[in-house]
Amino acid sequence: MNNSLPEGWKVSTIIDLGRNHKDCVQTGPFGAQLHAEDYVADGVPLILIKNIKDSGLDMKGIPRISQEDANRLKRYQLDEGDIVFSRVGRVGSCFLATENEVGWVISGQTLRMRVCDELIDSSYLLYALRSEQVQKDIIGESVGSTRTSINTTILENLEVNVPPLPEQNKIAEILTSVDDVIEKTQAQIDKLKDLKTGMMQELLTRGVGVDGKPYTEFKDSPVGRIPVGWEVRPLGDLASFVTSGSRGWAQYYAENGPVFIRIGNLTREHINFRFKDVIHVRPPNSAEGKRTLVQSGDVLISITADLGVIAVVNDDIGEAYVNQHVSLVRLKEPKISRWVGHFLSSDDSQKQFIANNDAGAKAGLNLTAIRNTQVAIPDLSELELIVEALDAVDLSISQKREKLRKISDTKKALMQDLLTGKIRVNVGLKALVN
């Protein structure tokens, strides 16, 4: 812990900040005290490690126990201001209990931290515990070679920077306001994603109609119910070239240069690329190198592991090549490539990839399966309208994600400055006196 602190700040261990040494840090109940068969449909929530995320509490799939069991396990119930840690696996993840979680019960793979309100603001402590330095300390002190874990002793002796209480309150207030913006931005992204899902279901199966009038006649097809005027064709008929990427290119990896496109660069959220953890290559000047070089308008499909993840190459990508886990489909008419990309991302098309998995337990698609994948095609004018609508939502999602990234970076920098005293907050003379 950094000892170069501003005047009035100190370094304290968690046990020094606890209400008493007995229940400052409490491990959840042992397995013999509670079993999965004790779970009930409606009751008191039981917090498992899967419910503790880096951003806070995740209610998805949270089990419940009877009020009788909760009363029996009263020692493990939460009070407002308690902080709950993941004890094993993703150690260091934690959340702050609010009035909504009072009476909830922690499970055996979690730890509850309870401190004195007169010594430290629990909201401030949460941010201090999530700081980069404290997280490093937690991981450094964790035990276990195959699955890391933390215990009461590690948490009790954990050190945090403790400014005067009014300054703690102000720091927590600032960081909470940033978290509110992050939460609202994420909610906007989630709404846009839901909107896109609904639009895809509607537009890719019912179209936009003719002259502004919705279709009234539909037909069954290999890709589901579609307007009568649409045709269905195998991807192989629409393509001039179908291949998969190269193997054994590790020898060509480089620090910069052309991108080597892998499944990780494709995403199910949209048909644009995700350039994170990019590998660069210096490809061989050979037929093999040229075969796997992408062109604008190419449709890329993951053919191993997570089957059917789609991307469409645009003009911005520059020189790039696909690896062996990605199929490259070059269409005869590149102007329909984004339609094909969106359509192949739809639920009905994804069922085709699942059905054509030819590798048993290990997922895999061969090039014959790719060529036989069916695509519904409306006329060009309708196709362009639908693509424009879906691309507009994708653009909005991307813009919101970029905003979220910038806010998250701002928060990270703020935490570093505020929690070390590098930047001081103005709490006012009255607050300091009180």
Phi, psi and omega in degrees: 000139181289123180265358178276077186250157177296160177300136180095344176271158175213169174252126180232150172275160180299322183293330176291334181269355184284158178295319171201165186289345185286315185234025177301312175234124185237126174283148178293171184297147176294159183303327182291341182276342183204134181236161180300330179289350177276352182293146180233164182289323183224116183184209182274128180299140176246122188272117176261166181296332180292342180273354180257108180255167179299332182268352180140208184273132178248117184279352184297123176071018182288129180280169180226152177235164182291158177298327178299315178293322179298319178294322178295329181256033185306327180302335185256011179279158183265146167250159175299133181097349175293150175244130183251131182248149165284124186273332182229162177076254182275067186296147179100340176291136185206163175214161182258127179285131176257186178297337179291332184260005179300129180092348176292162186244138176272151180266176185292341181261019178232166177230141177251132178250129181230121184240173183273123181299332182284345181257326185208141175282122183300325179294318176298315182300321178303313180294321178299320180291333179271358181294156184301316183293315181293322177298321176297320179297319180297312181295321180295330181268350183295157184239163178104132182271328182261327178218111185294151179209159174234157181230181183298321182298317180299313182290320180300326183263006178292136181258139176225153174285133183234101173281174174304150187305316178301324179288323174303312182302316183291318178299315179297321179297316180296311183292327176295322179296323176292319178299324178298318178295318178299315181296318180294320179294318177297321178296322177296319178297315180299321178295319179295322178295320177295319178300316181296319179302315178294320179296318180297316180299321182281307189287326183276354178239334182242348177068194178246000178085188181242129180054037177080000181258127181298152175295145176244347181241133183227164179221155174281146182212171178299343180247021178103189183280127183222164177303147183302324184284349180279150175250159178239127181225147176291148182302327180299326178288332181275346188257150171261347187199129176227127181210178171234167187283184187268148174260161171067032182266008179304329180293343182259002180300145182216167180285335179207177181114202181302152180273139174258104189283124179241174180302325180297344177271358176256153182217147179280353181282332181198175183260016173266170185275157173243102184267075175235140184055052183282141172254133177256152180224157168246089191291157178290145177275078186212175177298325180295319178296315182293327182297326186258009177282126183278157174234158177302131182098348177296142175257127181250138184226128176290135185239004172225164176058254180276093189288143169081020173281132192244144168217151177240127184287132176245180186291341186280346189288332182075204181284127181205155182227154179259147176268184190290347182268004183233134174265139178253123179243115180259116185278150175294326179242092182302338182292347176258007188296321181288329173298311181300318179299311179297318183295317180293341178277350183288161183300317182295320178292322180298329176298328178296317180296320179296317181293330184267007177301120186250014186245015178064236183293330179262113187299140178192145176238132174269171185291334175296318178297322178296314181296328182275356179295128186271141180229130174277139184230116171276182176288163191299319183296318178291319179304315182294323178296317181293316178299318180300318181294314181291321178295325180296319178292319177301319179297317179298318178297316180297319179295318178294322179295322178294320175299316180298320179298316181294318178296319180296322177295320178298317179297317180300316180292320179298316180300316180299318183283317185284322185278353175250355181081007178299321172244126180265147178261149180268109182259353177086150182297319182301317181295321181292322180292317180291000000 
